[in-house]
């Protein structure tokens, strides 16, 4: 007779997503919670991740001792929010939200995220959800609407061309990024360690080129 044990994986808010069904030795499978409720059988897991899970849990009941009937939920880190219109070299102002940890005791680096998709609805809770690991590492976050989008002034151009470097007054996404970082480092000089990174992927990456 095979003895099965059950481990529940939890999501934020206490919603169970998958059950890990562990049999003797290293056999078993993953089963969506909804399927388990209907009496369906688990699908076998035959990859390395599954094997490591089974090696970890199979026949080691002492590691599965229940300590609570509720999932462990990490409390969000509180942030103080500041809103600013940061001036660019041509006078256009860009809407920016700045989030600094409420209990900041040491100087921290800045992390800038510029986006065409709007930052106005961001708050401390959504920041914790989206940047959970970065929040834990410790950053001051700056989120910005790029030129011509949402709360920012100016004209929006999809795939704005590179500026003419022979013209000191020319602008592009990289000059807006530079001017923003320059302003942020000045503003946060007492709480920042004068380091700033720009996080980008896909379309966002066009706002970080030089």
C-alpha atoms as an extended CHARMM CRD file, in Angstrom:
* protein
*
       210  EXT
         1         1  UNK       CA              0.0000000000        0.0000000000        0.0000000000  PROA      1               0.0000000000
         2         2  UNK       CA              1.3820000000        3.4150000000       -1.0080000000  PROA      2               0.0000000000
         3         3  UNK       CA              1.2130000000        6.1900000000        1.5670000000  PROA      3               0.0000000000
         4         4  UNK       CA              0.5920000000        9.6660000000        0.1360000000  PROA      4               0.0000000000
         5         5  UNK       CA              1.2230000000       12.9920000000        1.7680000000  PROA      5               0.0000000000
         6         6  UNK       CA              0.0860000000       16.3790000000        0.5830000000  PROA      6               0.0000000000
         7         7  UNK       CA              1.8350000000       19.7490000000        0.5880000000  PROA      7               0.0000000000
         8         8  UNK       CA              0.0180000000       22.9170000000       -0.3980000000  PROA      8               0.0000000000
         9         9  UNK       CA              1.7420000000       25.7790000000       -2.2270000000  PROA      9               0.0000000000
        10        10  UNK       CA              0.2850000000       29.1190000000       -1.2180000000  PROA      10              0.0000000000
        11        11  UNK       CA             -0.1610000000       32.3300000000       -3.1470000000  PROA      11              0.0000000000
        12        12  UNK       CA             -0.4690000000       35.8630000000       -1.7520000000  PROA      12              0.0000000000
        13        13  UNK       CA             -3.7820000000       36.2130000000        0.0350000000  PROA      13              0.0000000000
        14        14  UNK       CA             -3.9210000000       32.6070000000        1.1880000000  PROA      14              0.0000000000
        15        15  UNK       CA             -5.1230000000       31.0280000000       -2.0740000000  PROA      15              0.0000000000
        16        16  UNK       CA             -3.7430000000       27.5450000000       -2.7090000000  PROA      16              0.0000000000
        17        17  UNK       CA             -2.4700000000       27.0690000000       -6.2510000000  PROA      17              0.0000000000
        18        18  UNK       CA             -0.9530000000       23.5800000000       -6.4510000000  PROA      18              0.0000000000
        19        19  UNK       CA             -0.7520000000       20.5110000000       -4.2930000000  PROA      19              0.0000000000
        20        20  UNK       CA              2.4510000000       18.4910000000       -4.2580000000  PROA      20              0.0000000000
        21        21  UNK       CA              1.4100000000       14.8600000000       -3.8700000000  PROA      21              0.0000000000
        22        22  UNK       CA              4.3940000000       12.9080000000       -2.5370000000  PROA      22              0.0000000000
        23        23  UNK       CA              4.4620000000        9.1200000000       -2.4770000000  PROA      23              0.0000000000
        24        24  UNK       CA              7.1150000000        6.8500000000       -1.0060000000  PROA      24              0.0000000000
        25        25  UNK       CA             10.6840000000        7.3770000000       -2.1610000000  PROA      25              0.0000000000
        26        26  UNK       CA             10.7420000000        9.9680000000       -4.9650000000  PROA      26              0.0000000000
        27        27  UNK       CA              7.4990000000        9.4770000000       -6.8730000000  PROA      27              0.0000000000
        28        28  UNK       CA              4.5400000000       11.8010000000       -7.0120000000  PROA      28              0.0000000000
        29        29  UNK       CA              3.0800000000       14.6660000000       -8.9810000000  PROA      29              0.0000000000
        30        30  UNK       CA              1.7220000000       18.1800000000       -9.0960000000  PROA      30              0.0000000000
        31        31  UNK       CA             -2.0070000000       18.7700000000       -9.0700000000  PROA      31              0.0000000000
        32        32  UNK       CA             -3.9370000000       22.0500000000       -9.4060000000  PROA      32              0.0000000000
        33        33  UNK       CA             -6.0670000000       22.6440000000       -6.3120000000  PROA      33              0.0000000000
        34        34  UNK       CA             -9.2550000000       22.8990000000       -8.3870000000  PROA      34              0.0000000000
        35        35  UNK       CA             -8.5590000000       19.4790000000       -9.9150000000  PROA      35              0.0000000000
        36        36  UNK       CA             -7.8830000000       17.9240000000       -6.5120000000  PROA      36              0.0000000000
        37        37  UNK       CA            -11.2380000000       19.1360000000       -5.2850000000  PROA      37              0.0000000000
        38        38  UNK       CA            -12.8380000000       17.1880000000       -8.1350000000  PROA      38              0.0000000000
        39        39  UNK       CA            -11.0230000000       13.9730000000       -7.2240000000  PROA      39              0.0000000000
        40        40  UNK       CA             -8.6680000000       13.9680000000      -10.2320000000  PROA      40              0.0000000000
        41        41  UNK       CA             -5.2650000000       12.2990000000      -10.0580000000  PROA      41              0.0000000000
        42        42  UNK       CA             -1.9660000000       14.2500000000      -10.0550000000  PROA      42              0.0000000000
        43        43  UNK       CA              0.2240000000       14.4910000000      -13.1350000000  PROA      43              0.0000000000
        44        44  UNK       CA              3.6260000000       12.8570000000      -12.6240000000  PROA      44              0.0000000000
        45        45  UNK       CA              6.6100000000       15.2020000000      -12.4800000000  PROA      45              0.0000000000
        46        46  UNK       CA              9.7140000000       13.8740000000      -14.1920000000  PROA      46              0.0000000000
        47        47  UNK       CA             11.9550000000       16.9380000000      -14.3920000000  PROA      47              0.0000000000
        48        48  UNK       CA             14.8560000000       17.9460000000      -12.1780000000  PROA      48              0.0000000000
        49        49  UNK       CA             12.8350000000       20.4580000000      -10.2080000000  PROA      49              0.0000000000
        50        50  UNK       CA             10.2380000000       17.8280000000       -9.3780000000  PROA      50              0.0000000000
        51        51  UNK       CA             12.9360000000       15.3410000000       -8.3860000000  PROA      51              0.0000000000
        52        52  UNK       CA             14.5120000000       17.8520000000       -6.0260000000  PROA      52              0.0000000000
        53        53  UNK       CA             11.1190000000       18.5200000000       -4.4530000000  PROA      53              0.0000000000
        54        54  UNK       CA             10.4980000000       14.8240000000       -3.9120000000  PROA      54              0.0000000000
        55        55  UNK       CA             14.0200000000       14.2620000000       -2.5560000000  PROA      55              0.0000000000
        56        56  UNK       CA             13.3600000000       17.0720000000       -0.1170000000  PROA      56              0.0000000000
        57        57  UNK       CA              9.9730000000       15.9380000000        1.1620000000  PROA      57              0.0000000000
        58        58  UNK       CA              9.5350000000       12.2190000000        0.5990000000  PROA      58              0.0000000000
        59        59  UNK       CA              9.6860000000       10.1520000000        3.8140000000  PROA      59              0.0000000000
        60        60  UNK       CA             10.6970000000       13.1660000000        5.8980000000  PROA      60              0.0000000000
        61        61  UNK       CA              7.5290000000       13.8340000000        7.8180000000  PROA      61              0.0000000000
        62        62  UNK       CA              9.3230000000       15.8270000000       10.4960000000  PROA      62              0.0000000000
        63        63  UNK       CA              9.9540000000       18.5440000000        7.9020000000  PROA      63              0.0000000000
        64        64  UNK       CA              6.2380000000       18.7890000000        7.1710000000  PROA      64              0.0000000000
        65        65  UNK       CA              5.1190000000       19.4640000000       10.7230000000  PROA      65              0.0000000000
        66        66  UNK       CA              2.1510000000       21.8390000000       10.6500000000  PROA      66              0.0000000000
        67        67  UNK       CA              2.8190000000       25.0020000000       12.6120000000  PROA      67              0.0000000000
        68        68  UNK       CA             -0.3050000000       26.9110000000       11.6030000000  PROA      68              0.0000000000
        69        69  UNK       CA             -3.6110000000       26.5070000000        9.8180000000  PROA      69              0.0000000000
        70        70  UNK       CA             -2.9400000000       29.6760000000        7.8490000000  PROA      70              0.0000000000
        71        71  UNK       CA             -0.2100000000       30.3950000000        5.2730000000  PROA      71              0.0000000000
        72        72  UNK       CA              2.7130000000       32.6010000000        6.1770000000  PROA      72              0.0000000000
        73        73  UNK       CA              2.1750000000       35.9920000000        4.5540000000  PROA      73              0.0000000000
        74        74  UNK       CA              4.9470000000       38.5650000000        4.4260000000  PROA      74              0.0000000000
        75        75  UNK       CA              3.8170000000       42.0290000000        5.4130000000  PROA      75              0.0000000000
        76        76  UNK       CA              4.5020000000       44.6900000000        2.7560000000  PROA      76              0.0000000000
        77        77  UNK       CA              7.2950000000       47.1690000000        3.3440000000  PROA      77              0.0000000000
        78        78  UNK       CA              5.8700000000       50.6680000000        3.9200000000  PROA      78              0.0000000000
        79        79  UNK       CA              6.9610000000       53.4940000000        1.6130000000  PROA      79              0.0000000000
        80        80  UNK       CA              6.6590000000       57.2600000000        1.6960000000  PROA      80              0.0000000000
        81        81  UNK       CA              5.3760000000       58.5780000000       -1.6230000000  PROA      81              0.0000000000
        82        82  UNK       CA              6.3640000000       61.8690000000       -3.2380000000  PROA      82              0.0000000000
        83        83  UNK       CA              5.1080000000       63.2620000000       -6.5370000000  PROA      83              0.0000000000
        84        84  UNK       CA              7.2070000000       65.5910000000       -8.6840000000  PROA      84              0.0000000000
        85        85  UNK       CA              7.2880000000       67.2600000000      -12.1010000000  PROA      85              0.0000000000
        86        86  UNK       CA             10.9590000000       66.9820000000      -13.0670000000  PROA      86              0.0000000000
        87        87  UNK       CA             12.1980000000       69.6570000000      -15.5270000000  PROA      87              0.0000000000
        88        88  UNK       CA             14.1100000000       68.5620000000      -18.6220000000  PROA      88              0.0000000000
        89        89  UNK       CA             16.7440000000       70.6480000000      -20.4290000000  PROA      89              0.0000000000
        90        90  UNK       CA             14.1600000000       72.0210000000      -22.8700000000  PROA      90              0.0000000000
        91        91  UNK       CA             11.7330000000       73.0580000000      -20.1100000000  PROA      91              0.0000000000
        92        92  UNK       CA              9.3080000000       70.1260000000      -20.4640000000  PROA      92              0.0000000000
        93        93  UNK       CA              8.3670000000       68.5690000000      -17.1140000000  PROA      93              0.0000000000
        94        94  UNK       CA              7.9470000000       64.8260000000      -16.5860000000  PROA      94              0.0000000000
        95        95  UNK       CA              5.5700000000       63.3440000000      -14.0260000000  PROA      95              0.0000000000
        96        96  UNK       CA              7.4650000000       61.1890000000      -11.5200000000  PROA      96              0.0000000000
        97        97  UNK       CA              6.5410000000       59.2290000000       -8.3940000000  PROA      97              0.0000000000
        98        98  UNK       CA              9.2780000000       58.6650000000       -5.8100000000  PROA      98              0.0000000000
        99        99  UNK       CA              8.9470000000       55.9480000000       -3.1800000000  PROA      99              0.0000000000
       100       100  UNK       CA             11.3950000000       55.8990000000       -0.2560000000  PROA      100             0.0000000000
       101       101  UNK       CA             11.2390000000       53.2490000000        2.4850000000  PROA      101             0.0000000000
       102       102  UNK       CA              9.4780000000       54.6870000000        5.5370000000  PROA      102             0.0000000000
       103       103  UNK       CA             11.9490000000       53.0790000000        7.9320000000  PROA      103             0.0000000000
       104       104  UNK       CA             15.0860000000       53.8790000000        5.9480000000  PROA      104             0.0000000000
       105       105  UNK       CA             18.0960000000       53.8920000000        8.2760000000  PROA      105             0.0000000000
       106       106  UNK       CA             20.9370000000       53.7500000000        5.7110000000  PROA      106             0.0000000000
       107       107  UNK       CA             21.6100000000       55.4000000000        2.3610000000  PROA      107             0.0000000000
       108       108  UNK       CA             20.1630000000       53.4260000000       -0.5540000000  PROA      108             0.0000000000
       109       109  UNK       CA             20.6150000000       53.2990000000       -4.3410000000  PROA      109             0.0000000000
       110       110  UNK       CA             17.9350000000       54.6550000000       -6.6660000000  PROA      110             0.0000000000
       111       111  UNK       CA             16.0430000000       52.5110000000       -9.1590000000  PROA      111             0.0000000000
       112       112  UNK       CA             14.4060000000       54.3820000000      -12.0620000000  PROA      112             0.0000000000
       113       113  UNK       CA             11.6410000000       52.9240000000      -14.2200000000  PROA      113             0.0000000000
       114       114  UNK       CA             10.3950000000       55.0850000000      -17.1310000000  PROA      114             0.0000000000
       115       115  UNK       CA              7.2840000000       53.8980000000      -18.9260000000  PROA      115             0.0000000000
       116       116  UNK       CA              4.7050000000       54.9720000000      -21.5330000000  PROA      116             0.0000000000
       117       117  UNK       CA              1.9960000000       53.0040000000      -19.7370000000  PROA      117             0.0000000000
       118       118  UNK       CA              1.2870000000       55.2560000000      -16.7610000000  PROA      118             0.0000000000
       119       119  UNK       CA              2.5030000000       55.3130000000      -13.1640000000  PROA      119             0.0000000000
       120       120  UNK       CA             -0.2940000000       57.3050000000      -11.5330000000  PROA      120             0.0000000000
       121       121  UNK       CA             -2.0320000000       54.3380000000       -9.8980000000  PROA      121             0.0000000000
       122       122  UNK       CA              1.1140000000       52.9990000000       -8.2260000000  PROA      122             0.0000000000
       123       123  UNK       CA              1.0810000000       52.8660000000       -4.4340000000  PROA      123             0.0000000000
       124       124  UNK       CA              3.0800000000       51.1950000000       -1.6790000000  PROA      124             0.0000000000
       125       125  UNK       CA              1.0930000000       47.9500000000       -1.9260000000  PROA      125             0.0000000000
       126       126  UNK       CA              1.4200000000       47.5560000000       -5.7020000000  PROA      126             0.0000000000
       127       127  UNK       CA              5.1100000000       48.4550000000       -5.4870000000  PROA      127             0.0000000000
       128       128  UNK       CA              5.6350000000       45.5950000000       -3.0360000000  PROA      128             0.0000000000
       129       129  UNK       CA              3.8220000000       43.1670000000       -5.3300000000  PROA      129             0.0000000000
       130       130  UNK       CA              5.6350000000       44.1180000000       -8.5160000000  PROA      130             0.0000000000
       131       131  UNK       CA              9.1570000000       44.5620000000       -7.1450000000  PROA      131             0.0000000000
       132       132  UNK       CA              9.0510000000       42.2020000000       -4.1810000000  PROA      132             0.0000000000
       133       133  UNK       CA             12.6650000000       41.0120000000       -4.2950000000  PROA      133             0.0000000000
       134       134  UNK       CA             14.0250000000       44.4780000000       -5.1020000000  PROA      134             0.0000000000
       135       135  UNK       CA             12.0140000000       45.9610000000       -2.2370000000  PROA      135             0.0000000000
       136       136  UNK       CA             13.6030000000       43.4200000000        0.1000000000  PROA      136             0.0000000000
       137       137  UNK       CA             17.0850000000       44.3000000000       -1.1920000000  PROA      137             0.0000000000
       138       138  UNK       CA             16.4900000000       47.9890000000       -0.4250000000  PROA      138             0.0000000000
       139       139  UNK       CA             15.9950000000       50.7370000000       -3.0370000000  PROA      139             0.0000000000
       140       140  UNK       CA             14.4740000000       54.1640000000       -3.4650000000  PROA      140             0.0000000000
       141       141  UNK       CA             12.0910000000       53.7340000000       -6.4220000000  PROA      141             0.0000000000
       142       142  UNK       CA             11.3900000000       56.4090000000       -9.0230000000  PROA      142             0.0000000000
       143       143  UNK       CA              8.6210000000       55.7020000000      -11.5600000000  PROA      143             0.0000000000
       144       144  UNK       CA              8.1430000000       58.1250000000      -14.4410000000  PROA      144             0.0000000000
       145       145  UNK       CA              5.7020000000       58.7860000000      -17.2810000000  PROA      145             0.0000000000
       146       146  UNK       CA              7.8280000000       59.3710000000      -20.3680000000  PROA      146             0.0000000000
       147       147  UNK       CA              7.5050000000       62.5540000000      -22.4190000000  PROA      147             0.0000000000
       148       148  UNK       CA              4.0000000000       63.1950000000      -23.6840000000  PROA      148             0.0000000000
       149       149  UNK       CA              2.3350000000       60.3480000000      -21.7910000000  PROA      149             0.0000000000
       150       150  UNK       CA             -0.1890000000       60.5340000000      -18.9430000000  PROA      150             0.0000000000
       151       151  UNK       CA              0.9790000000       63.1410000000      -16.3910000000  PROA      151             0.0000000000
       152       152  UNK       CA              4.0540000000       64.2750000000      -18.3150000000  PROA      152             0.0000000000
       153       153  UNK       CA              4.2910000000       67.3020000000      -20.5640000000  PROA      153             0.0000000000
       154       154  UNK       CA              5.6450000000       67.4100000000      -24.1260000000  PROA      154             0.0000000000
       155       155  UNK       CA              4.9210000000       65.4250000000      -27.2690000000  PROA      155             0.0000000000
       156       156  UNK       CA              5.0330000000       61.6490000000      -27.3650000000  PROA      156             0.0000000000
       157       157  UNK       CA              6.8180000000       59.9860000000      -30.2710000000  PROA      157             0.0000000000
       158       158  UNK       CA              6.8800000000       56.2220000000      -30.6950000000  PROA      158             0.0000000000
       159       159  UNK       CA             10.5280000000       55.1640000000      -31.1260000000  PROA      159             0.0000000000
       160       160  UNK       CA             11.8000000000       58.7270000000      -30.8060000000  PROA      160             0.0000000000
       161       161  UNK       CA             14.8990000000       59.1700000000      -33.0150000000  PROA      161             0.0000000000
       162       162  UNK       CA             18.3230000000       59.6640000000      -31.5080000000  PROA      162             0.0000000000
       163       163  UNK       CA             19.2520000000       63.2800000000      -30.8580000000  PROA      163             0.0000000000
       164       164  UNK       CA             21.7670000000       65.2660000000      -32.8540000000  PROA      164             0.0000000000
       165       165  UNK       CA             24.7710000000       65.3600000000      -30.5290000000  PROA      165             0.0000000000
       166       166  UNK       CA             26.0830000000       68.4370000000      -32.3250000000  PROA      166             0.0000000000
       167       167  UNK       CA             23.0500000000       70.3430000000      -31.0530000000  PROA      167             0.0000000000
       168       168  UNK       CA             23.2260000000       70.8290000000      -27.2900000000  PROA      168             0.0000000000
       169       169  UNK       CA             19.5180000000       71.6290000000      -27.1200000000  PROA      169             0.0000000000
       170       170  UNK       CA             18.3570000000       68.4500000000      -28.8890000000  PROA      170             0.0000000000
       171       171  UNK       CA             16.5490000000       65.8330000000      -26.8430000000  PROA      171             0.0000000000
       172       172  UNK       CA             15.6520000000       62.1550000000      -26.9720000000  PROA      172             0.0000000000
       173       173  UNK       CA             14.7530000000       59.4780000000      -24.4420000000  PROA      173             0.0000000000
       174       174  UNK       CA             18.3550000000       59.2040000000      -23.2380000000  PROA      174             0.0000000000
       175       175  UNK       CA             18.5890000000       62.9290000000      -22.3950000000  PROA      175             0.0000000000
       176       176  UNK       CA             15.3120000000       62.7100000000      -20.4990000000  PROA      176             0.0000000000
       177       177  UNK       CA             16.7500000000       59.7480000000      -18.5710000000  PROA      177             0.0000000000
       178       178  UNK       CA             19.9780000000       61.6530000000      -17.8700000000  PROA      178             0.0000000000
       179       179  UNK       CA             18.1780000000       64.8080000000      -16.7140000000  PROA      179             0.0000000000
       180       180  UNK       CA             15.8700000000       62.7510000000      -14.5120000000  PROA      180             0.0000000000
       181       181  UNK       CA             18.7350000000       60.8990000000      -12.8140000000  PROA      181             0.0000000000
       182       182  UNK       CA             20.6370000000       64.1700000000      -12.3100000000  PROA      182             0.0000000000
       183       183  UNK       CA             17.5780000000       65.7110000000      -10.6020000000  PROA      183             0.0000000000
       184       184  UNK       CA             16.8710000000       62.6150000000       -8.5090000000  PROA      184             0.0000000000
       185       185  UNK       CA             20.4360000000       62.3790000000       -7.2040000000  PROA      185             0.0000000000
       186       186  UNK       CA             20.2870000000       66.0270000000       -6.2050000000  PROA      186             0.0000000000
       187       187  UNK       CA             16.9360000000       65.5500000000       -4.4640000000  PROA      187             0.0000000000
       188       188  UNK       CA             17.9200000000       62.3520000000       -2.6530000000  PROA      188             0.0000000000
       189       189  UNK       CA             21.4600000000       63.4240000000       -1.7570000000  PROA      189             0.0000000000
       190       190  UNK       CA             20.7810000000       62.8550000000        1.9590000000  PROA      190             0.0000000000
       191       191  UNK       CA             19.1120000000       59.4480000000        1.5460000000  PROA      191             0.0000000000
       192       192  UNK       CA             20.7910000000       58.0610000000       -1.5860000000  PROA      192             0.0000000000
       193       193  UNK       CA             24.2870000000       56.6570000000       -2.0080000000  PROA      193             0.0000000000
       194       194  UNK       CA             24.6360000000       58.4560000000       -5.4060000000  PROA      194             0.0000000000
       195       195  UNK       CA             24.0090000000       55.2700000000       -7.3570000000  PROA      195             0.0000000000
       196       196  UNK       CA             21.1060000000       54.9890000000       -9.7830000000  PROA      196             0.0000000000
       197       197  UNK       CA             20.0720000000       52.1140000000      -12.0290000000  PROA      197             0.0000000000
       198       198  UNK       CA             17.4900000000       52.2030000000      -14.7980000000  PROA      198             0.0000000000
       199       199  UNK       CA             15.3270000000       49.1100000000      -15.1060000000  PROA      199             0.0000000000
       200       200  UNK       CA             13.9460000000       48.3760000000      -18.5730000000  PROA      200             0.0000000000
       201       201  UNK       CA             12.8620000000       45.6710000000      -21.0010000000  PROA      201             0.0000000000
       202       202  UNK       CA             11.0650000000       45.6530000000      -24.3370000000  PROA      202             0.0000000000
       203       203  UNK       CA              9.7560000000       49.1250000000      -25.1600000000  PROA      203             0.0000000000
       204       204  UNK       CA             11.0660000000       50.4040000000      -21.8110000000  PROA      204             0.0000000000
       205       205  UNK       CA             14.6260000000       49.7770000000      -23.0070000000  PROA      205             0.0000000000
       206       206  UNK       CA             14.2760000000       52.5330000000      -25.6160000000  PROA      206             0.0000000000
       207       207  UNK       CA             14.2430000000       55.0170000000      -22.7550000000  PROA      207             0.0000000000
       208       208  UNK       CA             17.6940000000       53.9920000000      -21.5300000000  PROA      208             0.0000000000
       209       209  UNK       CA             19.8180000000       54.1000000000      -24.6750000000  PROA      209             0.0000000000
       210       210  UNK       CA             22.6560000000       56.5970000000      -25.0350000000  PROA      210             0.0000000000
